Amino acid sequence: MKRKIGAITLVVKDYDEAIRFYVEKLNFILVEDTQLDATKRWVLIAPSNVAETHILLAQAAAPKQKNAIGNQTGGRVFLFLHTDDFWRDYNNMKAKGVTFLEEPRKEIYGTVVVFEDLYGTKWDLIELK
């Protein structure tokens, strides 16, 4: 049996500002942007064109969803962006104004740093050993 996670939903404030952040600051690609109705779109992004798992950007439509923006895991790191060149991506993201919550550190599993997206969602940037 072959299975995979196709997409993970990330609740955002605004489709277009979220797309701009992920594409311009994190160098993600916009996989799909389809209008579903007057207020809802199907927006998929990915860190590369060979990524198996995508992020579905879902614009908050109700107060409970709006309260989850930036805090979808209760303050813990939510997503883990693996890279083949930590310093390339770290320096590129830093130059584009991405907010890092700490200095890069070496761990037994690799090099890692925590950063925030435009809404405060915490991510790890990791280069595994």
Disulfide bonds with the S-S distance in Angstrom:
none
